[in-house]
């Protein structure tokens, strides 16, 4: 298993819960920079946590401390139940040891 697959599996274990089991995770190498990895996570109808523990895990797997919190966004859902909402974040990890 390569490091990108290992990271995706670790994030799935960390971010999925019984209440909100479906988290979309995309881990890809930047096309012009072979040591830069983009990590995107999004979830419908639920917040996607991003905390020190998750950043530390990403840092350890990719072998870098150069991680930029590039984007966080959300789309509103229903005013009373939040159905239809989408929460997401993107990290840019540079100088990765792949």
C-alpha positions in Angstrom: 0.0 0.0 0.0 1.5 3.4 -1.0 1.4 6.4 1.3 -1.6 8.0 -0.5 -3.7 4.9 -0.1 -2.6 4.6 3.5 -3.6 8.2 4.2 -7.0 7.8 2.6 -7.7 4.7 4.7 -6.5 6.3 7.9 -8.7 9.4 7.2 -11.7 7.2 6.5 -11.3 5.4 9.9 -10.8 8.7 11.7 -13.6 10.8 10.0 -16.4 8.3 9.6 -19.0 7.8 12.3 -22.1 5.7 12.6 -24.2 8.8 12.5 -22.5 10.2 9.3 -20.7 7.3 7.7 -20.1 8.8 4.3 -17.1 11.1 4.0 -15.7 11.7 0.6 -11.9 11.8 0.7 -9.7 12.7 -2.2 -5.9 12.4 -1.9 -3.9 13.3 -5.0 -0.5 14.5 -6.1 -0.3 18.0 -7.5 0.2 17.5 -11.3 3.1 20.1 -11.5 4.7 19.4 -8.2 5.4 15.7 -7.5 6.1 16.2 -3.7 2.9 18.2 -3.1 -0.3 16.4 -2.1 -3.8 17.8 -1.9 -6.1 16.3 0.7 -9.8 17.0 0.4 -12.6 15.8 2.7 -16.3 16.5 2.4 -19.4 15.3 4.1 -23.1 15.7 3.3 -25.3 16.7 6.3 -22.5 16.8 8.8 -19.3 18.6 9.8 -15.9 17.2 8.8 -13.6 17.7 11.8 -10.1 19.0 11.3 -8.0 19.1 14.4 -4.4 18.7 15.6 -4.7 14.9 15.9 -5.7 14.7 12.2 -3.0 17.1 11.1 -0.4 15.1 13.1 -1.5 11.9 11.5 -1.3 13.4 8.0 2.2 14.8 8.9 3.4 11.4 10.1 2.1 9.5 7.1 3.4 12.0 4.4 6.6 12.8 6.2 6.1 16.6 6.2 5.2 19.4 8.6 4.5 21.8 5.7 0.7 21.6 5.7 -1.4 24.5 4.6 -5.1 24.8 5.5 -6.0 26.0 2.0 -9.8 26.0 2.1 -12.8 25.4 4.2 -16.3 25.8 2.9 -19.9 24.8 3.5 -23.2 24.9 1.6 -26.3 25.5 3.7 -29.0 22.9 4.0 -32.5 23.0 5.5 -33.0 25.7 8.1 -34.4 23.3 10.6 -32.6 20.0 10.0 -29.5 20.9 7.9 -30.5 18.2 5.3 -28.7 19.0 2.0 -25.8 20.7 3.6 -22.2 20.0 2.6 -19.1 20.7 4.7 -15.5 20.4 3.3 -11.9 21.3 3.8 -8.8 21.1 1.6 -5.2 20.8 2.8 -2.0 21.3 0.7 0.9 19.2 2.0 4.3 20.2 0.5 7.7 18.5 0.6 6.1 15.1 1.1 8.2 12.0 1.4 6.4 9.8 -1.0 
